[in-house]
Amino acid sequence: MKRFNYDNIVLNDEVIKSFNASTDELREAANFLFVCIFDHYQLKKPDQRFNSLDLEFGNNIVNVRGADEYVSCFTALSQYLENIN
């Protein structure tokens, strides 16, 4: 497995595609990020919603930390998923 810190990569369509992750994995990650950003009271610990988080895509792990990285990652995943549909 490869591990990346979000602040060290540019998460764009090409990079997401190279992860060889299933569409379901990508949707699940995007949905979880959505909840963390916009509906965090659904979380068990809503006060920790922007803590360090490892997202698994295929054989890759991307670590996101903080609100900016959560929003940026959510946006990249959402755009990618919209483009493939």
C-alpha positions as CSV (number, residue, x, y, z in Angstrom):
1,M,0.0,0.0,0.0
2,K,1.1,3.5,-0.8
3,R,0.5,6.3,1.7
4,F,0.1,9.9,0.8
5,N,-0.4,13.1,2.8
6,Y,-3.0,15.2,1.1
7,D,-0.8,18.3,1.2
8,N,1.9,16.5,-0.8
9,I,-0.2,15.5,-3.8
10,V,-2.5,17.2,-6.3
11,L,-5.7,15.2,-6.2
12,N,-7.1,15.6,-9.7
13,D,-8.9,13.2,-12.1
14,E,-5.7,11.7,-13.3
15,V,-4.4,10.9,-9.8
16,I,-7.8,9.6,-8.7
17,K,-8.0,7.3,-11.7
18,S,-4.4,6.0,-11.1
19,F,-5.6,4.8,-7.6
20,N,-7.7,2.1,-9.3
21,A,-10.3,2.5,-6.7
22,S,-13.9,1.3,-7.2
23,T,-16.6,3.9,-7.8
24,D,-18.2,2.6,-4.6
25,E,-15.0,3.4,-2.6
26,L,-14.8,6.9,-4.0
27,R,-18.5,7.5,-3.4
28,E,-18.2,6.3,0.2
29,A,-15.2,8.6,0.9
30,A,-17.0,11.5,-0.7
31,N,-20.2,10.8,1.3
32,F,-18.2,10.6,4.6
33,L,-16.4,13.8,3.8
34,F,-19.8,15.5,3.1
35,V,-21.1,14.4,6.5
36,C,-17.9,15.7,8.2
37,I,-18.2,19.1,6.5
38,F,-21.9,19.8,6.3
39,D,-23.7,17.5,8.7
40,H,-21.2,16.7,11.4
41,Y,-23.8,16.1,14.1
42,Q,-24.3,12.6,12.7
43,L,-20.8,11.7,13.7
44,K,-20.0,10.0,17.0
45,K,-17.6,12.7,18.0
46,P,-18.7,15.9,16.1
47,D,-16.1,18.0,17.8
48,Q,-13.3,16.0,16.1
49,R,-14.7,16.2,12.6
50,F,-11.5,17.7,11.0
51,N,-9.0,15.5,12.8
52,S,-6.5,13.5,10.8
53,L,-8.3,10.9,8.6
54,D,-7.0,8.1,6.4
55,L,-9.1,7.5,3.3
56,E,-8.4,4.2,1.5
57,F,-8.6,4.1,-2.3
58,G,-7.7,0.8,-3.8
59,N,-4.2,0.1,-2.5
60,N,-3.6,3.7,-1.6
61,I,-4.2,5.7,1.6
62,V,-4.6,9.4,1.5
63,N,-4.4,11.3,4.8
64,V,-6.4,14.5,5.1
65,R,-6.2,16.9,8.0
66,G,-8.1,20.1,8.7
67,A,-11.1,21.7,7.1
68,D,-9.3,23.0,4.0
69,E,-8.1,19.5,3.1
70,Y,-11.5,17.9,3.8
71,V,-13.2,20.4,1.5
72,S,-10.6,20.2,-1.2
73,C,-10.6,16.4,-1.2
74,F,-14.5,16.3,-1.2
75,T,-14.5,18.7,-4.2
76,A,-12.0,16.7,-6.2
77,L,-13.8,13.4,-5.5
78,S,-17.2,14.9,-6.3
79,Q,-16.0,16.4,-9.6
80,Y,-14.3,13.1,-10.6
81,L,-17.5,11.1,-9.9
82,E,-19.6,13.6,-11.8
83,N,-17.3,13.4,-14.8
84,I,-17.4,9.6,-15.0
85,N,-21.3,9.4,-14.8
